[in-house]
Amino acid sequence: MSKLDDPISDLFLHEAFDCARRAGLDPAPLARRVAPSGAMTLKQYGQFWFALARQMEDEMLGMTAYPMRPGSFALLCHAIRGAPTLGKALERALWALTVMVGSPRGTVTLRNGRACITFGEDGPPASAFAYRTLLIVLLGPICWLARRRLPLKQVTFRCVAPPDAIAYSRLFGTQVQFGADCTKVEIDAAPLALPIHRNEAALKRYLKQAPGNLLIGYRGTDDTAGQVRALLSSQSPRDWPDFESLARRFRISPSTLRRQFKEQGASYRQLKSELRAARARHLLAQTETPVAEVADLLGYAEPSAFFRAFQGWAGTSPAQYRTMMRIRR
């Protein structure tokens, strides 16, 4: 079965319905025509989205400063296909989106081997659904050009968490942090030097499957790194397997697993560090769990080891980070 036949999260369907209702439309008849059984696949969700976008004359369904007129996504893809490198394609995509939607406005900066894409905006934050849609519209074509899923190292949203926030973490393959100063996403900078070799015929095939295919790239289980991330996310860090045990679990040799990680721009140590960092931020910002207990929950034998690690992740101590997040609430 194709991944386009996988079911879409009810949360994302309900949020698309809300966009339609805010525009004075009843989306139910359209949804029934696309998916008579009620449950919607990724492919059907794409059909529903584009049909709704035509009715609203906005491919962002009213979630940005200016409407993204039907055909804009295809135009964006045509504009970036001719870029010489993935980095230039990303810059063009951000430029095109700013021209098309006005705000949020994306910029990319390179630092310490990472590319940080930050979205600036005036006024109150947009919805989590708006940020999520903007990210997949931007990064979906970039991943297609790269011929690989670009693992997200960090995802932060400026808005408050939606009721089913875990669906966002599943979609992007890493824990999404809400209530941040700004909306941003970080990826490895190395792939941005990749040359682009995609022809017109391939782009035509890609666009025929959009936007359902945009949701596939960040479901978190499309490659070995994504499968390992999903496994670790479901367990306590105290129960995480060592590398050899992990390889046995996937029924491959440690050398093969190490090679697959390398091909996907990741490592087991890196994944564990990213997941620990995300859990630490969540526990410190959203709970009253004592710092020493947070260290234990994350699998550290000594709180001092956790303090050093957190200082490297956040540039501040766990206690200072907790105080800072309380002030922002």
Secondary structure, DSSP 8 states (H G I E B T S, - for coil): --GGGSB--HHHHHHHHHHHHHTT---HHHHHHH-TTS--BHHHHHHHHHHHHHHHT-TTTT-SSS---TTHHHHHHHHHHT-SBHHHHHHHHHHHHHHHH-SSEEEEEEETTEEEEEEE-SSS---HHHHHHHHHHHHHHHHHHHTS---EEEEE-SS---TTTHHHHHHHTS-EE-S-SSEEEEEESGGGG-B----HHHHHHHHHHTTGGGGTTTSS-SSHHHHHHHHHHTS-GGG---HHHHHHHTTS-HHHHHHHHHHTT--HHHHHHHHHHHHHHHHHHH----HHHHHHHTT-SSHHHHHHHHHHHHSS-HHHHHHHHHHH-
